[in-house]
């Protein structure tokens, strides 16, 4: 189930800036696209692939502040893991 969160206007602007940049890498663009898609959609959640890309963006020291903002927003909207049933 998706978390009832949406991308803030500030993070959406950062995601847009990231997507428009020609020098931005694929992982940054993946995370930014995910964040932008969830701007007014609280029922959507970040996919596992986009979450892994967002995590890599946040760990990389070379990425811009805008890319990190978009990645953080995308990661915050990742669906919670399902816990395995005991028994």
N, CA, C and O atoms as a CHARMM CRD file, in Angstrom:
* protein
*
  348
    1    1 UNK  N      0.84200  -1.18300   0.00000 PROA 1      0.00000
    2    1 UNK  CA     0.00000   0.00000   0.00000 PROA 1      0.00000
    3    1 UNK  C      0.88400   1.24200   0.00000 PROA 1      0.00000
    4    1 UNK  O      1.90500   1.29000   0.68700 PROA 1      0.00000
    5    2 UNK  N      0.49600   2.20800  -0.74900 PROA 2      0.00000
    6    2 UNK  CA     1.26800   3.44600  -0.84900 PROA 2      0.00000
    7    2 UNK  C      1.08000   4.29600   0.39100 PROA 2      0.00000
    8    2 UNK  O      0.02500   4.28300   1.02500 PROA 2      0.00000
    9    3 UNK  N      2.11300   5.02400   0.71500 PROA 3      0.00000
   10    3 UNK  CA     2.01300   5.97000   1.81500 PROA 3      0.00000
   11    3 UNK  C      1.22500   7.17600   1.32900 PROA 3      0.00000
   12    3 UNK  O      1.35600   7.56800   0.16900 PROA 3      0.00000
   13    4 UNK  N      0.41100   7.77000   2.18900 PROA 4      0.00000
   14    4 UNK  CA    -0.37800   8.92300   1.74200 PROA 4      0.00000
   15    4 UNK  C      0.45900  10.20300   1.70800 PROA 4      0.00000
   16    4 UNK  O      0.17500  11.15600   2.43300 PROA 4      0.00000
   17    5 UNK  N      1.47100  10.21900   0.87900 PROA 5      0.00000
   18    5 UNK  CA     2.33400  11.38900   0.73500 PROA 5      0.00000
   19    5 UNK  C      2.34200  11.82300  -0.72200 PROA 5      0.00000
   20    5 UNK  O      2.11400  11.02600  -1.63200 PROA 5      0.00000
   21    6 UNK  N      2.61000  13.09900  -0.91500 PROA 6      0.00000
   22    6 UNK  CA     2.79600  13.61000  -2.26400 PROA 6      0.00000
   23    6 UNK  C      4.07300  14.44200  -2.28700 PROA 6      0.00000
   24    6 UNK  O      4.58200  14.84900  -1.24300 PROA 6      0.00000
   25    7 UNK  N      4.57300  14.68500  -3.46700 PROA 7      0.00000
   26    7 UNK  CA     5.77200  15.50100  -3.63400 PROA 7      0.00000
   27    7 UNK  C      5.42600  16.96200  -3.39000 PROA 7      0.00000
   28    7 UNK  O      4.44000  17.46600  -3.92900 PROA 7      0.00000
   29    8 UNK  N      6.22200  17.63700  -2.59000 PROA 8      0.00000
   30    8 UNK  CA     5.98200  19.05200  -2.30300 PROA 8      0.00000
   31    8 UNK  C      6.28600  19.89200  -3.54600 PROA 8      0.00000
   32    8 UNK  O      7.01400  19.44600  -4.43300 PROA 8      0.00000
   33    9 UNK  N      5.73500  21.09800  -3.61300 PROA 9      0.00000
   34    9 UNK  CA     6.02800  21.96500  -4.76000 PROA 9      0.00000
   35    9 UNK  C      7.53100  22.25400  -4.91400 PROA 9      0.00000
   36    9 UNK  O      8.03600  22.34100  -6.03300 PROA 9      0.00000
   37   10 UNK  N      8.23000  22.39900  -3.80300 PROA 10     0.00000
   38   10 UNK  CA     9.68100  22.66400  -3.84400 PROA 10     0.00000
   39   10 UNK  C     10.42800  21.46700  -4.44300 PROA 10     0.00000
   40   10 UNK  O     11.31200  21.63800  -5.28300 PROA 10     0.00000
   41   11 UNK  N     10.06700  20.26300  -4.00500 PROA 11     0.00000
   42   11 UNK  CA    10.71500  19.05500  -4.53500 PROA 11     0.00000
   43   11 UNK  C     10.32500  18.82100  -5.99300 PROA 11     0.00000
   44   11 UNK  O     11.13500  18.33300  -6.78100 PROA 11     0.00000
   45   12 UNK  N      9.08600  19.16900  -6.35500 PROA 12     0.00000
   46   12 UNK  CA     8.63600  19.01200  -7.74100 PROA 12     0.00000
   47   12 UNK  C      9.42300  19.94100  -8.66300 PROA 12     0.00000
   48   12 UNK  O      9.77300  19.56200  -9.78100 PROA 12     0.00000
   49   13 UNK  N      9.69800  21.15500  -8.19200 PROA 13     0.00000
   50   13 UNK  CA    10.48700  22.10400  -8.98400 PROA 13     0.00000
   51   13 UNK  C     11.91100  21.57300  -9.16500 PROA 13     0.00000
   52   13 UNK  O     12.49100  21.69300 -10.24300 PROA 13     0.00000
   53   14 UNK  N     12.46900  20.98400  -8.09900 PROA 14     0.00000
   54   14 UNK  CA    13.81500  20.40400  -8.17900 PROA 14     0.00000
   55   14 UNK  C     13.82900  19.22300  -9.14000 PROA 14     0.00000
   56   14 UNK  O     14.78100  19.04900  -9.90100 PROA 14     0.00000
   57   15 UNK  N     12.77200  18.41000  -9.10500 PROA 15     0.00000
   58   15 UNK  CA    12.67400  17.26100 -10.00800 PROA 15     0.00000
   59   15 UNK  C     12.58800  17.71900 -11.46300 PROA 15     0.00000
   60   15 UNK  O     13.21300  17.12900 -12.34400 PROA 15     0.00000
   61   16 UNK  N     11.81800  18.76600 -11.70700 PROA 16     0.00000
   62   16 UNK  CA    11.68900  19.31600 -13.05600 PROA 16     0.00000
   63   16 UNK  C     13.03400  19.82800 -13.55900 PROA 16     0.00000
   64   16 UNK  O     13.41200  19.59400 -14.70700 PROA 16     0.00000
   65   17 UNK  N     13.74500  20.52400 -12.69100 PROA 17     0.00000
   66   17 UNK  CA    15.06800  21.05300 -13.04400 PROA 17     0.00000
   67   17 UNK  C     16.03100  19.91100 -13.37000 PROA 17     0.00000
   68   17 UNK  O     16.82500  20.00100 -14.30600 PROA 17     0.00000
   69   18 UNK  N     15.94800  18.84200 -12.58900 PROA 18     0.00000
   70   18 UNK  CA    16.80600  17.67400 -12.80500 PROA 18     0.00000
   71   18 UNK  C     16.51000  17.01400 -14.15000 PROA 18     0.00000
   72   18 UNK  O     17.42700  16.64100 -14.88100 PROA 18     0.00000
   73   19 UNK  N     15.22300  16.87500 -14.47000 PROA 19     0.00000
   74   19 UNK  CA    14.84500  16.24300 -15.73700 PROA 19     0.00000
   75   19 UNK  C     15.24100  17.07600 -16.95300 PROA 19     0.00000
   76   19 UNK  O     15.55700  16.52600 -18.00800 PROA 19     0.00000
   77   20 UNK  N     15.22600  18.39800 -16.80800 PROA 20     0.00000
   78   20 UNK  CA    15.57500  19.28300 -17.92000 PROA 20     0.00000
   79   20 UNK  C     17.08300  19.36300 -18.17600 PROA 20     0.00000
   80   20 UNK  O     17.50800  19.68400 -19.28600 PROA 20     0.00000
   81   21 UNK  N     17.87600  19.07600 -17.16700 PROA 21     0.00000
   82   21 UNK  CA    19.32700  19.18900 -17.28400 PROA 21     0.00000
   83   21 UNK  C     19.90100  18.13700 -18.22800 PROA 21     0.00000
   84   21 UNK  O     19.54500  16.96100 -18.15300 PROA 21     0.00000
   85   22 UNK  N     20.78200  18.57000 -19.10700 PROA 22     0.00000
   86   22 UNK  CA    21.40300  17.64700 -20.05900 PROA 22     0.00000
   87   22 UNK  C     22.55300  16.87200 -19.43200 PROA 22     0.00000
   88   22 UNK  O     22.93400  15.81200 -19.93000 PROA 22     0.00000
   89   23 UNK  N     23.10600  17.39300 -18.34400 PROA 23     0.00000
   90   23 UNK  CA    24.26500  16.74200 -17.73400 PROA 23     0.00000
   91   23 UNK  C     23.89200  15.77800 -16.60700 PROA 23     0.00000
   92   23 UNK  O     24.77300  15.19000 -15.97900 PROA 23     0.00000
   93   24 UNK  N     22.59700  15.61100 -16.34900 PROA 24     0.00000
   94   24 UNK  CA    22.14100  14.74000 -15.27300 PROA 24     0.00000
   95   24 UNK  C     22.15600  13.28200 -15.72200 PROA 24     0.00000
   96   24 UNK  O     21.81200  12.97000 -16.86200 PROA 24     0.00000
   97   25 UNK  N     22.55600  12.39600 -14.81600 PROA 25     0.00000
   98   25 UNK  CA    22.63900  10.96700 -15.11300 PROA 25     0.00000
   99   25 UNK  C     21.28100  10.28100 -15.08900 PROA 25     0.00000
  100   25 UNK  O     20.28000  10.85900 -14.66500 PROA 25     0.00000
  101   26 UNK  N     21.27100   9.04600 -15.54900 PROA 26     0.00000
  102   26 UNK  CA    20.03200   8.26700 -15.66000 PROA 26     0.00000
  103   26 UNK  C     19.39200   7.98900 -14.30800 PROA 26     0.00000
  104   26 UNK  O     18.16800   8.03700 -14.18600 PROA 26     0.00000
  105   27 UNK  N     20.19100   7.70200 -13.29700 PROA 27     0.00000
  106   27 UNK  CA    19.63900   7.41300 -11.97300 PROA 27     0.00000
  107   27 UNK  C     18.95700   8.63500 -11.38000 PROA 27     0.00000
  108   27 UNK  O     17.89200   8.52800 -10.77100 PROA 27     0.00000
  109   28 UNK  N     19.57400   9.79500 -11.56000 PROA 28     0.00000
  110   28 UNK  CA    18.97800  11.02800 -11.06000 PROA 28     0.00000
  111   28 UNK  C     17.65800  11.30700 -11.77400 PROA 28     0.00000
  112   28 UNK  O     16.68400  11.72800 -11.15000 PROA 28     0.00000
  113   29 UNK  N     17.63200  11.07300 -13.07200 PROA 29     0.00000
  114   29 UNK  CA    16.42000  11.32000 -13.84800 PROA 29     0.00000
  115   29 UNK  C     15.31900  10.32500 -13.48200 PROA 29     0.00000
  116   29 UNK  O     14.14100  10.68300 -13.47200 PROA 29     0.00000
  117   30 UNK  N     15.68600   9.09300 -13.18500 PROA 30     0.00000
  118   30 UNK  CA    14.71400   8.08900 -12.77100 PROA 30     0.00000
  119   30 UNK  C     14.05100   8.49500 -11.45700 PROA 30     0.00000
  120   30 UNK  O     12.82900   8.43500 -11.32500 PROA 30     0.00000
  121   31 UNK  N     14.85600   8.90200 -10.50300 PROA 31     0.00000
  122   31 UNK  CA    14.32800   9.33300  -9.20800 PROA 31     0.00000
  123   31 UNK  C     13.48200  10.59800  -9.36200 PROA 31     0.00000
  124   31 UNK  O     12.42800  10.71600  -8.73700 PROA 31     0.00000
  125   32 UNK  N     13.93300  11.53800 -10.18300 PROA 32     0.00000
  126   32 UNK  CA    13.20300  12.77900 -10.39600 PROA 32     0.00000
  127   32 UNK  C     11.86200  12.50800 -11.08400 PROA 32     0.00000
  128   32 UNK  O     10.84800  13.11200 -10.73200 PROA 32     0.00000
  129   33 UNK  N     11.85700  11.62000 -12.04100 PROA 33     0.00000
  130   33 UNK  CA    10.61300  11.26400 -12.72900 PROA 33     0.00000
  131   33 UNK  C      9.60000  10.64100 -11.78700 PROA 33     0.00000
  132   33 UNK  O      8.40600  10.92900 -11.86600 PROA 33     0.00000
  133   34 UNK  N     10.07500   9.79500 -10.90500 PROA 34     0.00000
  134   34 UNK  CA     9.20200   9.16700  -9.91800 PROA 34     0.00000
  135   34 UNK  C      8.61900  10.21600  -8.97400 PROA 34     0.00000
  136   34 UNK  O      7.42400  10.19500  -8.67600 PROA 34     0.00000
  137   35 UNK  N      9.45800  11.12300  -8.50900 PROA 35     0.00000
  138   35 UNK  CA     8.98700  12.17400  -7.60400 PROA 35     0.00000
  139   35 UNK  C      7.97000  13.07600  -8.29900 PROA 35     0.00000
  140   35 UNK  O      6.95700  13.44700  -7.70500 PROA 35     0.00000
  141   36 UNK  N      8.23600  13.42300  -9.54300 PROA 36     0.00000
  142   36 UNK  CA     7.33800  14.31000 -10.28400 PROA 36     0.00000
  143   36 UNK  C      5.98900  13.63500 -10.57200 PROA 36     0.00000
  144   36 UNK  O      4.95000  14.29600 -10.58100 PROA 36     0.00000
  145   37 UNK  N      6.01100  12.33500 -10.80300 PROA 37     0.00000
  146   37 UNK  CA     4.77600  11.60000 -11.08100 PROA 37     0.00000
  147   37 UNK  C      3.85200  11.56000  -9.85900 PROA 37     0.00000
  148   37 UNK  O      2.64600  11.35300  -9.98700 PROA 37     0.00000
  149   38 UNK  N      4.42900  11.75800  -8.69000 PROA 38     0.00000
  150   38 UNK  CA     3.64900  11.67200  -7.45400 PROA 38     0.00000
  151   38 UNK  C      3.28600  13.04300  -6.88100 PROA 38     0.00000
  152   38 UNK  O      2.93100  13.15500  -5.70700 PROA 38     0.00000
  153   39 UNK  N      3.37600  14.07600  -7.70500 PROA 39     0.00000
  154   39 UNK  CA     3.11300  15.43000  -7.23100 PROA 39     0.00000
  155   39 UNK  C      1.70400  15.59300  -6.66200 PROA 39     0.00000
  156   39 UNK  O      1.53800  16.16800  -5.58600 PROA 39     0.00000
  157   40 UNK  N      0.70600  15.10400  -7.35800 PROA 40     0.00000
  158   40 UNK  CA    -0.67200  15.21800  -6.85700 PROA 40     0.00000
  159   40 UNK  C     -1.35100  13.85100  -6.85100 PROA 40     0.00000
  160   40 UNK  O     -2.54900  13.74600  -7.11500 PROA 40     0.00000
  161   41 UNK  N     -0.58700  12.81300  -6.55000 PROA 41     0.00000
  162   41 UNK  CA    -1.11800  11.45800  -6.58200 PROA 41     0.00000
  163   41 UNK  C     -0.71100  10.70000  -5.31700 PROA 41     0.00000
  164   41 UNK  O      0.27700   9.96600  -5.33200 PROA 41     0.00000
  165   42 UNK  N     -1.46200  10.86700  -4.22300 PROA 42     0.00000
  166   42 UNK  CA    -1.07700  10.22400  -2.96800 PROA 42     0.00000
  167   42 UNK  C     -1.17600   8.69900  -2.98600 PROA 42     0.00000
  168   42 UNK  O     -0.61500   8.03400  -2.11500 PROA 42     0.00000
  169   43 UNK  N     -1.87700   8.14500  -3.95800 PROA 43     0.00000
  170   43 UNK  CA    -2.01100   6.68500  -4.01100 PROA 43     0.00000
  171   43 UNK  C     -0.86700   6.00600  -4.76000 PROA 43     0.00000
  172   43 UNK  O     -0.75400   4.78000  -4.74300 PROA 43     0.00000
  173   44 UNK  N     -0.02300   6.79400  -5.41400 PROA 44     0.00000
  174   44 UNK  CA     1.11300   6.22200  -6.12500 PROA 44     0.00000
  175   44 UNK  C      2.28200   6.03500  -5.16800 PROA 44     0.00000
  176   44 UNK  O      2.41600   6.75600  -4.18000 PROA 44     0.00000
  177   45 UNK  N      3.12100   5.05800  -5.47600 PROA 45     0.00000
  178   45 UNK  CA     4.31100   4.81300  -4.66100 PROA 45     0.00000
  179   45 UNK  C      5.51100   4.63400  -5.58200 PROA 45     0.00000
  180   45 UNK  O      5.36900   4.24000  -6.74000 PROA 45     0.00000
  181   46 UNK  N      6.66900   4.92200  -5.06100 PROA 46     0.00000
  182   46 UNK  CA     7.91100   4.77500  -5.81400 PROA 46     0.00000
  183   46 UNK  C      8.20300   3.28800  -6.01600 PROA 46     0.00000
  184   46 UNK  O      8.09500   2.49900  -5.07800 PROA 46     0.00000
  185   47 UNK  N      8.57000   2.91200  -7.23100 PROA 47     0.00000
  186   47 UNK  CA     8.90000   1.52200  -7.52300 PROA 47     0.00000
  187   47 UNK  C     10.23700   1.15000  -6.88300 PROA 47     0.00000
  188   47 UNK  O     11.00800   2.02400  -6.48600 PROA 47     0.00000
  189   48 UNK  N     10.50000  -0.13000  -6.78800 PROA 48     0.00000
  190   48 UNK  CA    11.75800  -0.60300  -6.21500 PROA 48     0.00000
  191   48 UNK  C     12.93600  -0.12400  -7.05100 PROA 48     0.00000
  192   48 UNK  O     13.96400   0.28100  -6.50800 PROA 48     0.00000
  193   49 UNK  N     12.78800  -0.16900  -8.36500 PROA 49     0.00000
  194   49 UNK  CA    13.86200   0.26300  -9.25300 PROA 49     0.00000
  195   49 UNK  C     14.18000   1.75000  -9.06100 PROA 49     0.00000
  196   49 UNK  O     15.34600   2.13500  -8.97100 PROA 49     0.00000
  197   50 UNK  N     13.13800   2.57700  -8.99700 PROA 50     0.00000
  198   50 UNK  CA    13.34000   4.01200  -8.79500 PROA 50     0.00000
  199   50 UNK  C     13.89300   4.30500  -7.40300 PROA 50     0.00000
  200   50 UNK  O     14.68000   5.23500  -7.22900 PROA 50     0.00000
  201   51 UNK  N     13.48300   3.51600  -6.41500 PROA 51     0.00000
  202   51 UNK  CA    13.98500   3.70400  -5.05100 PROA 51     0.00000
  203   51 UNK  C     15.47200   3.37300  -4.96300 PROA 51     0.00000
  204   51 UNK  O     16.22300   4.05500  -4.26600 PROA 51     0.00000
  205   52 UNK  N     15.89200   2.33500  -5.66500 PROA 52     0.00000
  206   52 UNK  CA    17.32300   1.99300  -5.68900 PROA 52     0.00000
  207   52 UNK  C     18.12100   3.09300  -6.37300 PROA 52     0.00000
  208   52 UNK  O     19.22100   3.43300  -5.93600 PROA 52     0.00000
  209   53 UNK  N     17.57100   3.64700  -7.44000 PROA 53     0.00000
  210   53 UNK  CA    18.23600   4.76000  -8.14200 PROA 53     0.00000
  211   53 UNK  C     18.31500   5.97600  -7.23000 PROA 53     0.00000
  212   53 UNK  O     19.34600   6.64500  -7.17400 PROA 53     0.00000
  213   54 UNK  N     17.23000   6.26400  -6.51300 PROA 54     0.00000
  214   54 UNK  CA    17.21200   7.40400  -5.59800 PROA 54     0.00000
  215   54 UNK  C     18.23500   7.23300  -4.48200 PROA 54     0.00000
  216   54 UNK  O     18.90300   8.19000  -4.09000 PROA 54     0.00000
  217   55 UNK  N     18.35100   6.03000  -3.98400 PROA 55     0.00000
  218   55 UNK  CA    19.32700   5.74200  -2.93500 PROA 55     0.00000
  219   55 UNK  C     20.75000   5.97100  -3.43500 PROA 55     0.00000
  220   55 UNK  O     21.58600   6.53100  -2.72700 PROA 55     0.00000
  221   56 UNK  N     21.01100   5.53500  -4.65600 PROA 56     0.00000
  222   56 UNK  CA    22.34600   5.72800  -5.24400 PROA 56     0.00000
  223   56 UNK  C     22.64400   7.21400  -5.44200 PROA 56     0.00000
  224   56 UNK  O     23.77300   7.65800  -5.23600 PROA 56     0.00000
  225   57 UNK  N     21.63700   7.97400  -5.83900 PROA 57     0.00000
  226   57 UNK  CA    21.80100   9.41700  -6.04300 PROA 57     0.00000
  227   57 UNK  C     22.15400  10.09600  -4.72200 PROA 57     0.00000
  228   57 UNK  O     23.04200  10.94600  -4.67300 PROA 57     0.00000
  229   58 UNK  N     21.45900   9.72000  -3.65800 PROA 58     0.00000
  230   58 UNK  CA    21.71700  10.33400  -2.35400 PROA 58     0.00000
  231   58 UNK  C     23.10400  10.00500  -1.81600 PROA 58     0.00000
  232   58 UNK  O     23.70900  10.81600  -1.11500 PROA 58     0.00000
  233   59 UNK  N     23.60900   8.81900  -2.14200 PROA 59     0.00000
  234   59 UNK  CA    24.94200   8.42300  -1.66400 PROA 59     0.00000
  235   59 UNK  C     26.07100   9.01500  -2.49200 PROA 59     0.00000
  236   59 UNK  O     27.20000   9.12200  -2.01300 PROA 59     0.00000
  237   60 UNK  N     25.78000   9.39700  -3.72200 PROA 60     0.00000
  238   60 UNK  CA    26.80700   9.92900  -4.62600 PROA 60     0.00000
  239   60 UNK  C     27.11600  11.38200  -4.27300 PROA 60     0.00000
  240   60 UNK  O     26.20600  12.20800  -4.20700 PROA 60     0.00000
  241   61 UNK  N     28.34900  11.68900  -4.05300 PROA 61     0.00000
  242   61 UNK  CA    28.75000  13.03400  -3.67400 PROA 61     0.00000
  243   61 UNK  C     28.76200  14.02700  -4.81600 PROA 61     0.00000
  244   61 UNK  O     28.86300  15.23100  -4.57900 PROA 61     0.00000
  245   62 UNK  N     28.66100  13.55600  -6.05300 PROA 62     0.00000
  246   62 UNK  CA    28.75500  14.44600  -7.21900 PROA 62     0.00000
  247   62 UNK  C     27.42000  15.01000  -7.66600 PROA 62     0.00000
  248   62 UNK  O     27.39000  15.90500  -8.51100 PROA 62     0.00000
  249   63 UNK  N     26.31800  14.51600  -7.12500 PROA 63     0.00000
  250   63 UNK  CA    25.01100  14.95700  -7.60600 PROA 63     0.00000
  251   63 UNK  C     24.62800  16.32700  -7.05100 PROA 63     0.00000
  252   63 UNK  O     25.06900  16.72800  -5.97300 PROA 63     0.00000
  253   64 UNK  N     23.80300  17.02600  -7.80700 PROA 64     0.00000
  254   64 UNK  CA    23.39600  18.38900  -7.43600 PROA 64     0.00000
  255   64 UNK  C     22.37800  18.35900  -6.29900 PROA 64     0.00000
  256   64 UNK  O     21.80100  17.32000  -5.98100 PROA 64     0.00000
  257   65 UNK  N     22.17900  19.50800  -5.71000 PROA 65     0.00000
  258   65 UNK  CA    21.22000  19.66500  -4.62700 PROA 65     0.00000
  259   65 UNK  C     19.80300  19.37100  -5.12800 PROA 65     0.00000
  260   65 UNK  O     19.00800  18.75600  -4.41800 PROA 65     0.00000
  261   66 UNK  N     19.48900  19.80900  -6.34700 PROA 66     0.00000
  262   66 UNK  CA    18.16400  19.57300  -6.92700 PROA 66     0.00000
  263   66 UNK  C     17.91900  18.07500  -7.12300 PROA 66     0.00000
  264   66 UNK  O     16.82800  17.57900  -6.84600 PROA 66     0.00000
  265   67 UNK  N     18.93200  17.36400  -7.59900 PROA 67     0.00000
  266   67 UNK  CA    18.79600  15.92000  -7.80500 PROA 67     0.00000
  267   67 UNK  C     18.58900  15.20500  -6.47900 PROA 67     0.00000
  268   67 UNK  O     17.77200  14.29000  -6.37800 PROA 67     0.00000
  269   68 UNK  N     19.33200  15.62800  -5.46500 PROA 68     0.00000
  270   68 UNK  CA    19.20000  14.99900  -4.14400 PROA 68     0.00000
  271   68 UNK  C     17.83000  15.29300  -3.53700 PROA 68     0.00000
  272   68 UNK  O     17.25900  14.43500  -2.86400 PROA 68     0.00000
  273   69 UNK  N     17.30400  16.47300  -3.76000 PROA 69     0.00000
  274   69 UNK  CA    15.97700  16.81900  -3.25600 PROA 69     0.00000
  275   69 UNK  C     14.90800  15.93400  -3.89900 PROA 69     0.00000
  276   69 UNK  O     14.02700  15.41400  -3.21500 PROA 69     0.00000
  277   70 UNK  N     14.99500  15.77200  -5.19900 PROA 70     0.00000
  278   70 UNK  CA    14.03900  14.92800  -5.92000 PROA 70     0.00000
  279   70 UNK  C     14.17500  13.46600  -5.49500 PROA 70     0.00000
  280   70 UNK  O     13.17400  12.76900  -5.32900 PROA 70     0.00000
  281   71 UNK  N     15.40100  13.00900  -5.32200 PROA 71     0.00000
  282   71 UNK  CA    15.64300  11.62800  -4.90700 PROA 71     0.00000
  283   71 UNK  C     15.09900  11.38200  -3.50300 PROA 71     0.00000
  284   71 UNK  O     14.50800  10.33500  -3.23700 PROA 71     0.00000
  285   72 UNK  N     15.29700  12.33000  -2.62300 PROA 72     0.00000
  286   72 UNK  CA    14.78300  12.19900  -1.26400 PROA 72     0.00000
  287   72 UNK  C     13.27000  12.12400  -1.23200 PROA 72     0.00000
  288   72 UNK  O     12.69300  11.34600  -0.47300 PROA 72     0.00000
  289   73 UNK  N     12.63400  12.93200  -2.05700 PROA 73     0.00000
  290   73 UNK  CA    11.18100  12.91600  -2.14200 PROA 73     0.00000
  291   73 UNK  C     10.68600  11.57000  -2.67400 PROA 73     0.00000
  292   73 UNK  O      9.72300  11.00600  -2.15600 PROA 73     0.00000
  293   74 UNK  N     11.34200  11.06900  -3.69500 PROA 74     0.00000
  294   74 UNK  CA    10.94500   9.77400  -4.27000 PROA 74     0.00000
  295   74 UNK  C     11.12400   8.65800  -3.24500 PROA 74     0.00000
  296   74 UNK  O     10.27200   7.77700  -3.12800 PROA 74     0.00000
  297   75 UNK  N     12.22300   8.69300  -2.50700 PROA 75     0.00000
  298   75 UNK  CA    12.50500   7.65600  -1.52800 PROA 75     0.00000
  299   75 UNK  C     11.52200   7.71200  -0.35600 PROA 75     0.00000
  300   75 UNK  O     11.15700   6.67400   0.19700 PROA 75     0.00000
  301   76 UNK  N     11.10400   8.88900   0.01500 PROA 76     0.00000
  302   76 UNK  CA    10.13700   9.04400   1.10500 PROA 76     0.00000
  303   76 UNK  C      8.77700   8.45600   0.74500 PROA 76     0.00000
  304   76 UNK  O      7.97500   8.15900   1.63000 PROA 76     0.00000
  305   77 UNK  N      8.51700   8.28700  -0.54300 PROA 77     0.00000
  306   77 UNK  CA     7.22900   7.77300  -0.99000 PROA 77     0.00000
  307   77 UNK  C      7.28200   6.31000  -1.40800 PROA 77     0.00000
  308   77 UNK  O      6.36300   5.80600  -2.05400 PROA 77     0.00000
  309   78 UNK  N      8.35800   5.63800  -1.03700 PROA 78     0.00000
  310   78 UNK  CA     8.48200   4.21100  -1.31500 PROA 78     0.00000
  311   78 UNK  C      7.47900   3.45700  -0.45800 PROA 78     0.00000
  312   78 UNK  O      7.31600   3.76000   0.72400 PROA 78     0.00000
  313   79 UNK  N      6.80900   2.48000  -1.04700 PROA 79     0.00000
  314   79 UNK  CA     5.85200   1.67100  -0.29700 PROA 79     0.00000
  315   79 UNK  C      6.58300   0.89500   0.79400 PROA 79     0.00000
  316   79 UNK  O      7.71300   0.44800   0.60000 PROA 79     0.00000
  317   80 UNK  N      5.93700   0.74400   1.92100 PROA 80     0.00000
  318   80 UNK  CA     6.52400   0.00800   3.03600 PROA 80     0.00000
  319   80 UNK  C      6.67600  -1.46400   2.64800 PROA 80     0.00000
  320   80 UNK  O      5.85400  -2.01800   1.91900 PROA 80     0.00000
  321   81 UNK  N      7.73600  -2.07600   3.14900 PROA 81     0.00000
  322   81 UNK  CA     7.95600  -3.50100   2.87200 PROA 81     0.00000
  323   81 UNK  C      6.90200  -4.35000   3.56200 PROA 81     0.00000
  324   81 UNK  O      6.45200  -4.03800   4.66500 PROA 81     0.00000
  325   82 UNK  N      6.52200  -5.41600   2.90000 PROA 82     0.00000
  326   82 UNK  CA     5.59600  -6.36100   3.51800 PROA 82     0.00000
  327   82 UNK  C      6.39500  -7.27900   4.42600 PROA 82     0.00000
  328   82 UNK  O      7.42300  -7.82100   4.01900 PROA 82     0.00000
  329   83 UNK  N      5.93600  -7.45200   5.63200 PROA 83     0.00000
  330   83 UNK  CA     6.61000  -8.33800   6.57600 PROA 83     0.00000
  331   83 UNK  C      6.16600  -9.75700   6.34800 PROA 83     0.00000
  332   83 UNK  O      4.97400 -10.00400   6.16100 PROA 83     0.00000
  333   84 UNK  N      7.09700 -10.71000   6.35700 PROA 84     0.00000
  334   84 UNK  CA     6.70100 -12.10400   6.16300 PROA 84     0.00000
  335   84 UNK  C      5.86100 -12.61000   7.34200 PROA 84     0.00000
  336   84 UNK  O      6.08300 -12.23500   8.49300 PROA 84     0.00000
  337   85 UNK  N      4.90500 -13.45900   7.02100 PROA 85     0.00000
  338   85 UNK  CA     4.04900 -14.01700   8.06400 PROA 85     0.00000
  339   85 UNK  C      4.78300 -15.09600   8.83500 PROA 85     0.00000
  340   85 UNK  O      5.50600 -15.90900   8.26000 PROA 85     0.00000
  341   86 UNK  N      4.59000 -15.09200  10.11900 PROA 86     0.00000
  342   86 UNK  CA     5.21200 -16.10900  10.96800 PROA 86     0.00000
  343   86 UNK  C      4.24100 -17.28200  11.12100 PROA 86     0.00000
  344   86 UNK  O      3.02400 -17.11200  11.19900 PROA 86     0.00000
  345   87 UNK  N      4.82900 -18.47100  11.16000 PROA 87     0.00000
  346   87 UNK  CA     3.99800 -19.61400  11.47500 PROA 87     0.00000
  347   87 UNK  C      3.86900 -20.54100  10.40500 PROA 87     0.00000
  348   87 UNK  O      3.18700 -21.55700  10.54700 PROA 87     0.00000
